[in-house]
Amino acid sequence: MSTFNVTKTNTTGTPPEVEGTAFAATKFVTLYAEYETGELDGAELFSKWIDSLLRTPGVTVTYGDLGHPVSLSNDKIVTTINGKVIRLRLKSDDDDFKRRKITMITPSSQPSVNAQYLIDAVSRIKNEVNATKAQAFLLGSILLKRCR
């Protein structure tokens, strides 16, 4: 499944994946206000979100199942795949209930309830003693997965 993963260094003993994903969720929640007011459209919201994560010291963003590092090049979000720099263009589409149009994203590979990322997510949530951080990790996990 195509996805972004976010890690963040910390001194609290929280696993970097939990810290980073929870941090990503709080960043998204903060930026969402700009989307609600119309200052940002959906694609701009997602781009500004990933951009803000990349500009945060101690945060690492990767893309895809193979964990390709994501970076900024001339203020564009890029990754390198097979030696080629690829610009990542983040898109967004809103559901339109009046027209009965709902946008779904097809997973890039067949889903499985036994997928390792799900096993890891459940384990991380169960092991996180701070309920708010566990909830932020869950929200971040949902937001960072393309298939929602």
N, C-alpha and C positions, 0 to 999 in steps of 0.2 A: 504494500500500500504506500503510495507516495505520501510523504509527510515531511514536516519540519520537526527537528528535535532541537531542544534548547537545554544547555547546561549552564550552570552558574557556580563559580567557586564561592565557598563560604567557610566560615569557621565554626558553624553551629553543629557540625556532625551530620547534618542532613545530606543525603546523597545528592550530588550535583544535578542529576536528572530531575529530581523532585524540586530542588531549589530553583532551577532554571525554568521548568515548566510552570511552576506556581508564579514565579516572577513574570513570565510571559503573559499569564492570565491577568495579573493585576495591571500590567501595562495596557493590555487590550481594553480592559474595563475603563481605564482612565481616558484612553483615546476615543472610546465609543461616543462620548458626549459630543465630540466634533462631528461625528457622523449624524447624530440625532438632530443637531442644529442645521445640518446641510452644508457645513463648512467643508466636509470631506464626503466624497461618494464612496461606495463600497470598496472599489479597487484602491482608491487613495488611502482608505482606512487600513487595509491589509498591508499595503506597501509602507505606509508610515510606521505601522506596528513593527514589521520585520526590520526596517531601517533603524528604529529606535533601539531595538534589541542589539543590533550589530554595533551600535555606537556606545553601548554600555560596557565599561571595563569589567572583565571577568566573565562575560557572557560569550558562549560559543553557540552558533547556529549551524546545523547541518541539514541537508536536504536528501530525501530519498532513502530507500532501504539500505543503501551502501554507505550512507553517512557522508556525502560530499560536503566539504566545508563551504559555507556561504559567506560572502564578503561584499563590500561595496567597492565599485570601480567607477569613478566619475559620478558618484551619487546614484549609481544603478546597482540593483541587487543582482549578484552573479554567483555562479558556482563553476567549478571545473569538472568536466566529465570526460574521461578518456583523453585527457590532455587538451581539451578544447574548452575555452571560456564560454559559458552559456549565460545569457541574460535571463533572469527569471522574471516574467511579467505576471504579476498577481492579478487575477480577475475576480469579479464579484457579480453576483446576480441576486436580486431579491425575489422571493416568492410573491406572486400576484394572485391573491385569493379571489379578487373580483373577476379576473379572466380565467381562474382555475388553473394557473400555471405554477407548477412547483418544480424547482430545479434540484435535481439529484446528481451526485457525482458517482460514476461507476468506479469501483476499486480497480487498481492496476493489476491485481492478482486475485485469485479466488480467496475470499475470506474464510477464516476458520475460527471457531470459538476457542480453539486450543492454541491460537497464535501466541508466540513468545511475548510480543509486546503487550498483549492483554494479561498474560500471566504476570509479567513484570509490573504492569500498572496496578493490578489488584494487590500484589505483594507490597508495593510501595505505599499504597493507600492504607493497607492494614498495619504497616509498620510505622506510619507517621503518627507521632503522639499528639501533634498539634492539629486539631480538627480543621481549623481554618486553612492551614497550609495544605492539608489533604484535599479539601474541597477546591482550593485554588489549583492544585495539581490536576485534579479531575477536569476542571473547566479548561485549563491550559491544554490538556491532552486532547480534549474534544476539539478545541479551536485549531490546534496545530495539525490535525489529521485532515486530509482533503476530503475524505468520504464522511459526510455528516448527514 
